[in-house]
Amino acid sequence: MLSYLETAEGFIQLAQMKFDESYANWEILPNGVQLRMMDIGVLEVRVPDALVSKPANNAIVISCGIHGNETAPIEIVSRQISQIVTGVITPRVNILYLLGNPESMKISKRFVDINMNRLFQQAYLSYERTPENQYELDRAASLEGYVTDFFENNAEGTKTHLDLHTAIKPSFHKTFAIRPFGQGTIADDSKKLLIALGIEAVLQHNKESTTFSYFSSETFKAEAYTLELGKVKPFGENNPEDFKLAIECLDVLIQHQSIADTDTCKLVEYKVVAEIMRNSEDFKFYVDEKVENFTAFPQGYLIAEDFNYNYRVAFEEESVVFPNIQVPVGQRVAVMVTKVNDESKLVRSL
């Protein structure tokens, strides 16, 4: 059953497989680690009591491929799974690996019909089902179910969810993390983890959302992040050296080894101060879509106008993240952020 996982392409090959119910049976490796595949792209790793790190029985969800064209995280996770299967790495925490959107991966596109990272926290229930969107609605519901079962079966100890992505656009910060709303102040240990993963900046969201990481954070109080690890590239074009820190840190994490001590001030912290929404076809956006994520604009700069509002930069400086004018009415065009320690410089100028 596990032979297809013994190469670096193992998890990638999951997207091409026809699921067989027999895959859901636990397989025991020579070191006692158990694995089972519950669905295409859904692999659980269970560690025997003799290998569990004490005092906590930690549980980690590592997801990738929520957007099918974000290939580097899929390759990173494939490599790690193959090393577990071949005994190169012996995990000491229980892990749930999730390949989010295999169908979009097959066609090398971000999604088939709907952006899956807008479907969690039961947002899939708000859509009218069609033949085109049925797959992603069902898949999001299934992924929530797998995470729910996993965390409920690992109720003791800490819970972590790392949702791995790569960005479409270039970015002033080449790597960054998005921390869901409601988690409070970031602990130093979490900052050290992000720095060890190669993350340059963290963006604290300001409200509830429907992302995968928010689901785990809100429902299970997991330490959860959406991680943007670099630039979108096709399979085979990712340079592992560009992701060296993330690869090494994920290996350390699942073996429950100590994260390197580092100066937490290296991590630049941002806070979301506004979302720019497209409310009508008359919407106007005064930011070039080609600008890098975290491009800064001065106070008073007119960012956007619509029939019912205009948005000017309110802080001394605000940066734009995820600008995308090619969204339907009712969806987000961009996020405006400011550095956390710049919040005192607010002068409203709307």
Secondary structure, DSSP 8 states (H G I E B T S, - for coil): --GGGSSTTHHHHGGG----GGGGS-EE-TTS-EEEEEETTEEEEE--TTTS-SS---EEEEEE-SSTT-HHHHHHHHHHHHHHHTTSS---SEEEEEE--HHHHHTTSS-SSS-GGGSTTTGGGGS---TTTHHHHHHHHHHHHHHHHHHHHT-SS-EEEEEEEEESS-BSSSSEEEE-TT--S--HHHHHHHHHTT--EEEE--S---SHHHHHHHHH--EEEEEEEEE---TT---GGGGHHHHHHHHHHHTT-------GGGSEEEEEEEEEE--STT-EE-S-TTS-BTEEEETT-EEEEETTEEEE--SSEEEEES--S---TTSEEEEEEEEGGGGGG-----
